[in-house]
Amino acid sequence: MLFPLGVTLANINQNQRIAMKNWLNLILKSYFFIAVIALAGCTPNIDNNSLTPGIVYCSEGDPTSFNPQLTTNETTTDASSYQLYNRLVEYSPSLGTIVPGLAHRWFISDDATRYTFYLRKNVKFHSNDNFTPTRDFNADDVIFSINRIIDSAHSYHNISGGDYPFFQHVGFTDIINKIVKVNDYMITIHLTEKDASFIANIAANFMIIQSKEYADQLIAQDRMNELDNVPIGTGPFVYDSYFHNNHIRYKANSDYWDGTPEIEQLVFNITPKSTNRIAKLMTGDCDVSALPQSSEIDVIRKNPTLELQIQTGFNISYLGLNTERVPFNNLKVRQALAHAINKKAIIEAVYYGSATIADSILPPLSWAYNSSLKPHDYDINRAKELLTQAGFKDGFTMSLWTSPEQRIYNPNSQKTAELIQGQLSLVGIKVEIVSFGWNIFTSKLKDYQYDSVLTGWTANNDDPDNFFRPLFSCAALLSGANKVNWCDNDFDEQLNKAIEFSVQRKRVPHYLKAQQSLNQLMPLIPIAHALRFQVKNRNIGGVSLNPYGSISFAKAYRKKQKNKQQVKK
Amino acid sequence: MWFYIARRINLFVFTVAVLYLLVFLMMSALPGDLATNLSGVKNPTITQTDIIVEQYKLDKSWINQYLSFINQRIHGNFGVSFSNGSPIFDEMLTLLPATIELCVYAIFIALLIGLPLGIIAAVYYKKTSDSFIIGASLVGYSMPVFWLGVIAIMYFGLDLQWLPVAGRLNLLYQVDAVTGFTLLDIYLSDIQYKNLAYHDALAHLIMPTLTLALIPATVVIRITRTSMLEELNANYIKASKARGVHPFIIIFNHALPNAIQPVLSQISLQLSTLLTSAMVTEVIFSWPGIGQWLIQATYQQDYPTISAGILICAGFVILISVATDVILIATTPQRRSAVHGSS
């Protein structure tokens, strides 16, 4: 509007000014007309996206890469594990067993050290602008994907940092002796010793299969970094684009071996704030949302269009006691603490009831759960008595380390720490809370400079070994994962005996004993098993909540019938 | 006239130079290495350090440093971001359209609402409708943007579920950012459901735009009213009335063209307020614009990004006010007597 007026810059005479005024006049009149129309026509109308066949998932953050092998970060596995890739075998949450994945059959030798996998034929890798696969998935891809992790001389081992945290935890490098390619569709993995949890580890979110052909092409093009950032997999969705801090877009893989997904596209709407995720869900910008906070559960329950999915999580939040330091080297003090902590109050105040009280380190859902453990009930008098017996009649001062960041097993560690501080003051123990950001916290813990630590663990698979070995074995003491600074040979022996059997029934007694000794020796005080939540619009089906994390949209669909009715309304 | 424009350009150059000087001094006063703060390269290698020293003349006197700082910035080198290492200028280019889009629509809406109401208030001076409009505009002017935005989200977004509360477009519509303006991008894209996409984009626009438009709209109402009153009391209007000219013609043909100039100059003055409110609005409505980006940068103590934000936003405001000034002078000859630009 102003630009044509500038034409009159050079010289302005009377006539032109009149012309200009008429022109302005016209503008203003038409402008008024528009104003009336626009204000009258401003009836807000929300669009249900009923015609766009896709699903938007509100995720909580940016993935670190698109390769879950490189991390145990759940945001990354959510964005990649089940969307872009497959594993040799998959864990089925509904059946509770291992089911075929890229391997349609597998055999375990009698001595349980040789695993033979028969691979599926006609499985196609994705293609993108740079890469078009010339062959189907075969044994070379499996060998490439495993070797990359275990062979430090592998050309891709050190690309993207060279850290494979999950595989380091479970000792993949030591346990795998060699991988033999029998033919293009059959491989045998030789283990150095029996390991009953091996098949569960092969089915873990992290053990994905990448394309060797793509990797080779990237070497030739000198673009090796792209393997983990411009991903190629065999999964139900093909990577389309990723905008940092904004969104990730996937397209359906029309050649998917397990049936093309019903939705045409999948979008991850990256929304770090939990309240924003709920708001987007309510207004239809998202269809499924990650990690609602416990305090928001009521709002979600009241909304008729939303559905809250709940799942007992395979996780544990605990107060670890540094058993090498005074006074926690004294069993009586540890037991006194167990009696002095009111777990019920913590679950109500921190989890808003969205957790179950933990008596054992294993959640009750686990097949190895010991239901006959004698719980340490909340009993201040008993706690005081034990403290007196231990010679700490007047209490003592202890440090409690924690991290303020939200984790799956504890939505608010800081608040938990403050509650514990208050509860322990009743028995005369003075607690000093020390908190660090998550990354500093985990690195500082390795020095064991604390009296007690409030932390937790989320299991990666349903094998109970996953709870004990990384946290309490003597081996974990060296890697710094054993936060309680505790090494008990009897306990270790039970764990080692347990994984010698591949039959579940034979393993159970050892795990029962292991839990028994943890309960007696109390190197830690289990607090809660947090429930896992996921919210979705009722129109969306086929998105289930996996107890071991990592969402899958392979079978997701939008209920069409219902949607049409809504549009009519 | 040309002399006047030259003076304005002169003013523009000097204001920007002072702005750059302040930002440069701020950068030197901030904790950390000046080379790192200016370039954004954390822990640079030796070759990188050499390049940075060469670019910013860090081995020379501070005047040289200052001049080369201006030189780098003018050529689009704003360094890289601390937080993700990507060039700040490119990032800004993708974010700026979102903010401009929001501001332009807000100004448009402000005029759309403000002008008619201001005229009505002036025509019905000291009548009920005048008091009502003036009262309402006072209430609107006193309303903080952050509060209004949150209330709008609560009511229209979450309670009634009429309007989306965050972002620019439902992400299911795959619209590539060509221009950065959503509506234009939808027009240029080749997606299937264009009408739905327009609808969705407009639905996303309504709440942030209205929230942002509120304060400028109230300002427009009040200025329009005042200047219309002045014109309506002028003798030439009285003469027209006496001649029996239709009131509609008097208002729109005679009074309004004269009354509108102060409104336009006021709008340009409102621009800095508008940018500030736009930042708040962007954060509330998760609008991926420059405001949200700057606030994130402040959280992360990303100095190169913050300084780039200051330079661009302040520069933008200075540029617009000088430009509107020149345009106004060009269209209002009586103002030209103030050759030295005292106002």
HADDOCK unambig.tbl for C-alpha pairs under 7 A between the chains (distance, minus, plus):
assign (segid A and resid 5 and name CA) (segid B and resid 331 and name CA) 6.48 0.50 0.50
assign (segid A and resid 6 and name CA) (segid B and resid 327 and name CA) 6.11 0.50 0.50
assign (segid A and resid 6 and name CA) (segid B and resid 330 and name CA) 6.45 0.50 0.50
assign (segid A and resid 8 and name CA) (segid B and resid 330 and name CA) 6.92 0.50 0.50
assign (segid A and resid 9 and name CA) (segid B and resid 330 and name CA) 5.08 0.50 0.50
assign (segid A and resid 21 and name CA) (segid B and resid 257 and name CA) 6.63 0.50 0.50
assign (segid A and resid 24 and name CA) (segid B and resid 257 and name CA) 6.86 0.50 0.50
assign (segid A and resid 25 and name CA) (segid B and resid 252 and name CA) 6.76 0.50 0.50
assign (segid A and resid 25 and name CA) (segid B and resid 253 and name CA) 6.11 0.50 0.50
assign (segid A and resid 35 and name CA) (segid B and resid 112 and name CA) 5.73 0.50 0.50
assign (segid A and resid 44 and name CA) (segid B and resid 162 and name CA) 6.42 0.50 0.50
assign (segid A and resid 44 and name CA) (segid B and resid 163 and name CA) 6.96 0.50 0.50
assign (segid A and resid 44 and name CA) (segid B and resid 203 and name CA) 6.87 0.50 0.50
assign (segid A and resid 45 and name CA) (segid B and resid 162 and name CA) 6.13 0.50 0.50
assign (segid A and resid 46 and name CA) (segid B and resid 162 and name CA) 5.46 0.50 0.50
assign (segid A and resid 46 and name CA) (segid B and resid 163 and name CA) 5.78 0.50 0.50
assign (segid A and resid 46 and name CA) (segid B and resid 203 and name CA) 6.75 0.50 0.50
assign (segid A and resid 47 and name CA) (segid B and resid 200 and name CA) 6.29 0.50 0.50
assign (segid A and resid 52 and name CA) (segid B and resid 172 and name CA) 6.83 0.50 0.50
assign (segid A and resid 54 and name CA) (segid B and resid 172 and name CA) 6.37 0.50 0.50
assign (segid A and resid 56 and name CA) (segid B and resid 172 and name CA) 6.85 0.50 0.50
assign (segid A and resid 267 and name CA) (segid B and resid 171 and name CA) 6.69 0.50 0.50
assign (segid A and resid 267 and name CA) (segid B and resid 172 and name CA) 6.72 0.50 0.50
assign (segid A and resid 279 and name CA) (segid B and resid 158 and name CA) 6.66 0.50 0.50
assign (segid A and resid 279 and name CA) (segid B and resid 165 and name CA) 6.93 0.50 0.50
assign (segid A and resid 280 and name CA) (segid B and resid 165 and name CA) 6.69 0.50 0.50
assign (segid A and resid 280 and name CA) (segid B and resid 166 and name CA) 6.65 0.50 0.50
assign (segid A and resid 282 and name CA) (segid B and resid 158 and name CA) 6.47 0.50 0.50
assign (segid A and resid 283 and name CA) (segid B and resid 157 and name CA) 6.31 0.50 0.50
assign (segid A and resid 283 and name CA) (segid B and resid 158 and name CA) 6.81 0.50 0.50
assign (segid A and resid 283 and name CA) (segid B and resid 161 and name CA) 5.63 0.50 0.50
assign (segid A and resid 283 and name CA) (segid B and resid 163 and name CA) 6.68 0.50 0.50
assign (segid A and resid 283 and name CA) (segid B and resid 164 and name CA) 5.09 0.50 0.50
assign (segid A and resid 283 and name CA) (segid B and resid 165 and name CA) 6.98 0.50 0.50
assign (segid A and resid 285 and name CA) (segid B and resid 164 and name CA) 6.79 0.50 0.50
assign (segid A and resid 285 and name CA) (segid B and resid 170 and name CA) 5.58 0.50 0.50
